[in-house]
Amino acid sequence: MQEKLIDSQILDKKQERTEKRLGQIFGLTIGVVAILAGSATVVLNSSIAGEVAGGFIGSSGVIGLVSVFVLGRREQKSAQLESSDIEDEVGSI
């Protein structure tokens, strides 16, 4: 049973790494597309409205990614704190 438990824990860690890597790749793709779309909007529209729209498109994509990254880190830290508290309670029993 211990061997099966260890194997399942290893599989879980591998899946977590794969999910994190995919999240990073998709985040990079979204960020690059947002910046390129904003830049293209600014270059193709020489008016002030085009520049504002391009700035909004590029910055909103990047700001959205940064906020998701920061919130994800906060949730991850709180989950780690909860799991360490549970381990402490189980260890004291």
Steps between C-alpha positions, in 0.01 A plus 500: 500500500786735577644439155166585337471813714848614400429427133179704513680789671768495230232500230324795668823701510567428132149615409544818706825579318335439163207727590734775621710478184191517277373797700831679448500427127140616456567808714800592288298451183216719626744771611686505170177505299363788712818704459517431126131583452541825691813590304331421169202715596728793581704462181201457268297787653689825506220682681495566873205261540701222335793560731275496806327183380832331430633597840186367664513170311867439579492611861173324591637167381817537700322634810255209486782248490685666787187503716431131430862418584492693829163355606619150410806541719287619792268201469796265473657641817174478693454139386852418614435659838178302541669173407787565743246577776321172429828311503587659835162396643534145370855476629397608849232229525 
